Amino acid sequence: MKIFGHPWINSEEFYTIKTIEDIKDTPSNSIVKIDSFKIELLNYCDRNSLSYIVSVSTIKEAIFANILHAKYILASKDLAKELMPIAQNYLFDTLILASISSDSEIEEIAKSNIDGVLIHQL
């Protein structure tokens, strides 16, 4: 299980972008974070072999994110639980992360076999 955003764990940093121009301000070899599914940003990252995490709100968005080589898909807990069996069935290369607000939720996510978590407020 991967854990991001916990003070006890050193993890990769994500750099939030809203436009293609924002990518120029990120360190090289960083992971860009796309907070809402914007196909033009996903396509740009895919064409330029950039590592990225994207927040999704539907199964359809997750499927497209995987096809466009997202490194991570970030979803609500409930959606992540729905996505995990789909990701396993279709052998997604992309890892599914559940968005949580407390480390007390880690056990629940682990029992759901989700690839990891991103903790937002600790």
Stockholm file with secondary structure:
# STOCKHOLM 1.0

chainA/1-122         MKIFGHPWINSEEFYTIKTIEDIKDTPSNSIVKIDSFKIELLNYCDRNSLSYIVSVSTIKEAIFANILHAKYILASKDLAKELMPIAQNYLFDTLILASISSDSEIEEIAKSNIDGVLIHQL
#=GR chainA/1-122 SS CEEESCTTSCCCCEEEESSHHHHTTSCTTCEEEESSCCHHHHHHHHHTTCCEEEECSSHHHHHHHHHTTCSEEEEEHHHHHHHHHHHHHTTCSSEEEEEESCGGGHHHHHHTTCSEEEECCC
#=GC SS_cons         CEEESCTTSCCCCEEEESSHHHHTTSCTTCEEEESSCCHHHHHHHHHTTCCEEEECSSHHHHHHHHHTTCSEEEEEHHHHHHHHHHHHHTTCSSEEEEEESCGGGHHHHHHTTCSEEEECCC
//
